[in-house]
Amino acid sequence: GAGVSQTPSNKVTEKGKYVELRCDPISGHTALYWYRQSLGQGPEFLIYFQGTGAADDSGLPNDRFFAVRPEGSVSTLKIQRTERGDSAVYLCASSSITGPEQYFGPGTRLTVT
Amino acid sequence: EDQVTQSPEALRLQEGESSSLNCSYTVSGLRGLFWYRQDPGKGPEFLFTLYSAGEEKEKERLKATLTKKESFLHITAPKPEDSATYLCAVQGGAQKLVFGQGTRLTINP
């Protein structure tokens, strides 16, 4: 596939549970980003990876949120002890070293009941 | 702190009725201003990047322009398939994008 892919497309979980969201960036893209989008709002930045390291995690709302990218390609966003306020669409984007444009995946809709 | 404000929040047009969407921004050291299109249930789709005041980019019925304080997305003779939410974002000193809340555009046939 040529684009960014995210799995699952939908996730429903109970309050207090742990969830993992996966992102597969465009092949060859070294930069990977996670954003969160609430209904009727624009995406909000969470974390940015350059290669394997988190270069900017200033958008993570608290220590329940964590993300990894161990081999510099696929990334996983992990949320512990989920709360109803975590319900949103989680978007992943990637960009290449040749341009600043970020290309987004379809998102994972997370619902915490 | 970088900020982006889009107006109007929603806009309804008749097919063929041209109009403009506004994006006002404040940023420390603009590296790029980006326009995206987002359809319901989908991720944002990249449209344009603008780098400096006076720059213009066009794609089909869309034209994006940039000044030092705002950007406009002009839509000429729109069709129903142009209906979507249009998002504006800026990139300043950091790599992250700061988005506005979007303009929800509806084109009636």
Interface residues (C-beta under 8 A of the other chain):
Chain A: V4 A31 Y33 Y35 G40 Q41 G42 P43 E44 F45 Y48 Q50 A55 D56 S58 G59 L91 A93 G99 P100 E101 Q102 Y103 F104 G105 P106 G107
Chain B: V4 R31 G32 F34 Y36 G41 K42 G43 P44 E45 F46 T49 L87 A89 Q91 A94 Q95 K96 L97 V98 F99 G100 Q101 G102
